[in-house]
Amino acid sequence: MKGGVGKTTTAVQLAAGIAARGQRVLLIDADPQGNISHVLGVDAPATIRELLTGDATLDRVIVDGVRPNLSVITATPAAFALDSQLAGAVQRETLLSRKLQPAADAGRFDIIVLDSSPAMGLLTYNALLAATEIVMPVGMDSLALVGARQTLDGVREVRSLWPDRRLTLSAVVPTGVNPQTHAARAAMAALEADEEMSERLFKQGIRQCIDLTYAAASRQTIWEYAPQSRAADDYNALLAFLHYK
């Protein structure tokens, strides 16, 4: 529930890192800003909007071979219109999970990573109801902490409305961490003091690293652009925290 905290960056690095470890990964852009296609240099014939409206099949929207073991479903700003376009759809919040079911039944992927938007719109609900785990990046400022708590409120709402859906908080990930600043130390202390978030807090965090910006501009993952950088080290540590050795 906050922009600029590293959701897309984290989704891309986790998906690429898991794929590099030999698992078959599908990365889904559930944010109408559609940044994943730019970051990874993906040109797709159809997007998540066409999948949810029924104008394209699952096979058509999946782009295979983006990286070894990594496939992608992209988004574009056209997905902003989904809330109105699907206003009359039955159980529209679970459309994505139902559309993905054929891939699950076929065992096509080992894991799916979904990048969400900072707003509780239709695509975000679809992402939460398709997911079983949440990795929540949190920036080192007070507004990001407010957004994190609002996100957890939204998760509780999803759990109450759809009690049959399994949705657990797997990691709270501080991003843009500079431990020398008072703001970062205060934000980290607030995360450690929060009863719910502290249990799954990735205390090392993702340190500030300009290489992440340069990697995105070069349409590369952090391991492609700067494999010896501190950001690469931090995301490797996050993967280990999530049990991807």
C-alpha positions as CSV (number, residue, x, y, z in Angstrom):
1,M,0.0,0.0,0.0
2,K,2.9,2.3,-0.7
3,G,4.7,3.1,-4.0
4,G,8.5,3.2,-4.4
5,V,9.4,0.6,-1.7
6,G,10.9,-1.9,-4.1
7,K,8.0,-4.3,-4.9
8,T,8.8,-4.8,-8.5
9,T,12.5,-4.9,-7.9
10,T,12.1,-7.5,-5.2
11,A,9.6,-9.6,-7.4
12,V,12.1,-9.6,-10.3
13,Q,15.1,-10.5,-8.2
14,L,13.3,-13.2,-6.3
15,A,11.9,-14.7,-9.5
16,A,15.2,-14.6,-11.3
17,G,17.1,-15.9,-8.2
18,I,14.7,-18.9,-7.8
19,A,14.9,-19.6,-11.5
20,A,18.7,-19.6,-11.4
21,R,18.5,-22.2,-8.7
22,G,16.9,-24.6,-11.1
23,Q,13.1,-24.1,-10.4
24,R,10.6,-23.3,-13.1
25,V,9.2,-19.9,-12.3
26,L,6.3,-17.8,-13.6
27,L,6.6,-14.1,-12.8
28,I,3.2,-12.3,-13.1
29,D,2.9,-8.5,-13.3
30,A,-0.3,-7.7,-11.5
31,D,0.5,-3.9,-11.4
32,P,-1.0,-1.9,-14.3
33,Q,2.1,0.3,-14.4
34,G,3.6,-2.7,-16.2
35,N,7.2,-2.2,-15.2
36,I,8.3,-5.9,-15.4
37,S,8.2,-6.0,-19.2
38,H,10.5,-3.0,-19.2
39,V,12.9,-4.3,-16.6
40,L,13.3,-7.7,-18.2
41,G,12.9,-6.6,-21.9
42,V,9.7,-8.6,-22.5
43,D,7.6,-8.1,-25.6
44,A,4.3,-10.0,-25.1
45,P,1.5,-10.6,-27.6
46,A,-1.1,-10.3,-24.9
47,T,-1.1,-9.3,-21.2
48,I,-2.9,-10.1,-17.9
49,R,-5.7,-7.8,-18.9
50,E,-6.6,-10.0,-21.9
51,L,-6.3,-13.1,-19.8
52,L,-8.8,-11.8,-17.2
53,T,-11.2,-10.5,-19.8
54,G,-11.1,-13.8,-21.6
55,D,-9.7,-12.2,-24.8
56,A,-6.5,-14.4,-24.6
57,T,-5.7,-17.9,-23.4
58,L,-3.2,-18.6,-20.7
59,D,-0.8,-20.1,-23.2
60,R,-1.0,-16.9,-25.3
61,V,-0.1,-14.5,-22.4
62,I,2.8,-16.6,-21.0
63,V,6.1,-15.6,-22.5
64,D,8.6,-18.4,-22.0
65,G,12.4,-18.2,-22.1
66,V,12.7,-14.7,-20.7
67,R,15.6,-16.2,-18.7
68,P,16.5,-19.8,-18.2
69,N,13.6,-21.4,-16.2
70,L,11.8,-18.0,-16.1
71,S,8.5,-17.2,-17.8
72,V,6.5,-14.0,-17.5
73,I,3.0,-12.6,-17.8
74,T,3.1,-8.9,-18.4
75,A,0.8,-5.9,-17.8
76,T,0.2,-2.6,-19.4
77,P,-1.6,0.6,-18.2
78,A,-4.7,-0.8,-20.0
79,A,-5.2,-3.0,-16.9
80,F,-6.2,0.1,-15.0
81,A,-9.6,-0.3,-16.7
82,L,-10.2,-3.9,-15.3
83,D,-12.2,-2.7,-12.3
84,S,-14.9,-1.3,-14.6
85,Q,-14.5,-3.9,-17.4
86,L,-15.1,-6.7,-15.0
87,A,-17.7,-5.0,-12.8
88,G,-20.3,-7.6,-13.6
89,A,-18.1,-10.7,-13.6
90,V,-18.9,-13.5,-11.2
91,Q,-16.3,-14.0,-8.4
92,R,-14.1,-11.5,-10.2
93,E,-11.6,-11.4,-7.3
94,T,-10.6,-15.0,-8.0
95,L,-10.4,-14.8,-11.8
96,L,-6.6,-15.0,-11.8
97,S,-6.3,-18.1,-9.7
98,R,-8.9,-19.8,-11.8
99,K,-7.2,-18.8,-15.0
100,L,-3.9,-20.2,-13.7
101,Q,-5.4,-23.5,-12.7
102,P,-4.5,-25.3,-15.9
103,A,-0.8,-24.5,-15.4
104,A,-1.0,-25.8,-11.8
105,D,-2.8,-28.9,-12.9
106,A,-0.2,-29.6,-15.5
107,G,2.7,-29.0,-13.1
108,R,4.1,-26.5,-15.5
109,F,5.8,-24.3,-12.9
110,D,7.4,-24.9,-9.5
111,I,6.5,-21.4,-8.2
112,I,4.6,-18.3,-9.2
113,V,5.8,-14.9,-8.2
114,L,3.3,-12.0,-8.4
115,D,4.1,-8.3,-8.4
116,S,1.3,-6.3,-7.0
117,S,0.3,-2.6,-7.2
118,P,0.3,-0.2,-4.2
119,A,-3.5,0.0,-4.2
120,M,-6.2,-2.5,-3.1
121,G,-7.8,-2.7,-6.6
122,L,-9.2,-5.7,-8.4
123,L,-5.7,-6.8,-9.6
124,T,-4.3,-6.7,-6.1
125,Y,-7.2,-8.8,-4.7
126,N,-6.6,-11.3,-7.6
127,A,-2.9,-11.5,-6.7
128,L,-3.6,-12.0,-3.0
129,L,-6.2,-14.7,-3.7
130,A,-3.9,-16.5,-6.1
131,A,-1.0,-16.4,-3.7
132,T,-0.2,-18.5,-0.6
133,E,2.6,-16.4,0.7
134,I,3.4,-12.7,1.0
135,V,6.8,-11.1,0.8
136,M,6.3,-7.4,1.9
137,P,9.0,-4.9,1.0
138,V,8.9,-1.9,3.4
139,G,10.8,1.4,2.8
140,M,12.7,3.1,5.6
141,D,10.3,6.0,6.2
142,S,7.1,6.5,8.3
143,L,4.7,6.5,5.4
144,A,6.1,3.1,4.2
145,L,5.4,1.8,7.7
146,V,1.9,3.1,7.6
147,G,1.5,1.4,4.2
148,A,2.8,-1.9,5.6
149,R,0.2,-1.9,8.4
150,Q,-2.5,-1.0,5.9
151,T,-1.4,-3.9,3.7
152,L,-1.7,-6.3,6.7
153,D,-5.2,-4.9,7.4
154,G,-6.0,-5.8,3.8
155,V,-4.6,-9.3,4.2
156,R,-6.8,-9.8,7.3
157,E,-9.8,-8.7,5.2
158,V,-9.0,-11.2,2.5
159,R,-8.6,-14.0,5.1
160,S,-12.0,-13.1,6.7
161,L,-13.8,-12.9,3.4
162,W,-12.2,-16.0,1.8
163,P,-11.3,-18.2,4.8
164,D,-10.6,-21.2,2.6
165,R,-7.6,-19.4,1.0
166,R,-4.2,-19.9,2.6
167,L,-2.3,-16.6,2.9
168,T,0.7,-16.3,5.2
169,L,3.3,-13.6,5.7
170,S,6.6,-15.1,4.8
171,A,8.9,-12.1,4.9
172,V,8.9,-8.4,5.8
173,V,11.8,-7.0,3.8
174,P,13.3,-3.6,4.7
175,T,14.5,-1.9,1.5
176,G,16.7,1.0,0.8
177,V,18.4,0.5,4.1
178,N,21.1,2.9,5.2
179,P,21.8,2.0,8.9
180,Q,23.8,5.3,9.3
181,T,20.6,7.4,9.1
182,H,18.3,8.1,12.0
183,A,15.2,7.4,9.8
184,A,16.4,3.9,8.9
185,R,17.2,3.1,12.5
186,A,13.9,4.4,13.7
187,A,12.0,2.5,10.9
188,M,13.9,-0.8,11.7
189,A,13.1,-0.3,15.5
190,A,9.4,0.1,14.6
191,L,9.4,-3.1,12.5
192,E,11.1,-5.0,15.4
193,A,8.6,-3.7,17.8
194,D,5.6,-4.7,15.7
195,E,4.3,-8.0,17.0
196,E,3.1,-9.3,13.6
197,M,5.9,-8.0,11.4
198,S,8.8,-8.8,13.7
199,E,8.1,-12.5,13.5
200,R,9.0,-12.6,9.8
201,L,11.4,-9.7,9.7
202,F,14.4,-10.1,7.3
203,K,16.6,-8.0,9.6
204,Q,19.5,-7.7,7.3
205,G,17.3,-5.9,4.8
206,I,18.2,-4.8,1.3
207,R,20.8,-2.0,1.5
208,Q,20.8,1.1,-0.6
209,C,22.6,0.2,-3.9
210,I,22.6,2.3,-7.1
211,D,23.4,-0.9,-9.0
212,L,19.7,-1.9,-8.7
213,T,18.7,1.3,-10.6
214,Y,21.4,0.7,-13.2
215,A,20.4,-2.9,-13.6
216,A,16.7,-2.0,-14.3
217,A,17.8,0.7,-16.8
218,S,20.0,-2.0,-18.5
219,R,17.1,-4.5,-18.5
220,Q,19.1,-6.9,-16.4
221,T,18.7,-8.6,-13.1
222,I,21.1,-7.6,-10.3
223,W,23.1,-10.9,-10.9
224,E,23.5,-10.1,-14.6
225,Y,24.5,-6.5,-14.0
226,A,26.5,-6.6,-10.8
227,P,26.8,-10.1,-9.3
228,Q,29.4,-8.9,-6.7
229,S,27.3,-5.9,-5.5
230,R,25.9,-5.6,-2.0
231,A,22.3,-5.8,-3.5
232,A,23.2,-9.1,-5.1
233,D,24.5,-10.3,-1.7
234,D,21.3,-9.0,0.1
235,Y,18.9,-10.7,-2.3
236,N,20.8,-13.9,-2.1
237,A,20.4,-13.7,1.7
238,L,16.7,-13.0,1.3
239,L,16.4,-16.1,-0.9
240,A,18.1,-18.1,1.8
241,F,15.7,-16.6,4.4
242,L,12.8,-17.9,2.2
243,H,14.5,-21.3,2.1
244,Y,15.8,-21.1,-1.5
245,K,19.4,-22.1,-1.1
